Amino acid sequence: MERFFSELKSRMNVAVKKSGELVELTKIKLAVGDTKNAIKLNYEKLGELAYLAAKGDEMSSGEAEELVVKIDELRELLVQQEAKMAELAKKKICPHCEKVCQDESAFCPSCGNPFGSAE
């Protein structure tokens, strides 16, 4: 009977750990979506500034530069978030083409990049 409860406790601990990992993965997926939306909005603002400039309206170069810097920061954050998401999902990101691959893959299925010591 003691063995039964010990095994039950062990299995419950595994289940709790897996549910925690799932919650963490869900949070990071939501953060990735938010970051992608923020990037899109900043691209739209930058495009609107470019449109206004093409029409001859005065465009503040400082405002455009701020948007470019913000987009670059968001893109770097997105790379970090996607790497964390791949890690939580037990996957890896190809350093050559940045596609998500199975963790046990020897080669990237998209570009053929070999994984392993060259990674």
RALINRA-V315268 format. One record per pair of residues at least 24 apart in sequence whose C-alpha atoms are under 10 Angstrom apart, sorted by the first residue. I is the first residue (numbers start at 1). GAP is how many residues later the second one is. Records with the same first field share a line. If there is no record, write none. Layout:
BEGIN
I->GAP / GAP
END
This chain:
BEGIN
21->67 / 68
22->66 / 67
24->60 / 61 / 64
25->59 / 60 / 61 / 62 / 63 / 64
26->59 / 62
27->58
28->53 / 54 / 56 / 57 / 58 / 60
29->52 / 53 / 55 / 56
31->46 / 47 / 50 / 51 / 54
32->45 / 46 / 47 / 48 / 49 / 50 / 53
33->45
34->44
35->36 / 39 / 40 / 42 / 43 / 46
36->38 / 39 / 41 / 42
37->37
38->32 / 33 / 36 / 37
39->28 / 31 / 32 / 33 / 34 / 35 / 36 / 39
40->31
41->26 / 30
42->24 / 25 / 26 / 28 / 29 / 32
43->24 / 25 / 27 / 28
46->25
94->25
95->24
END
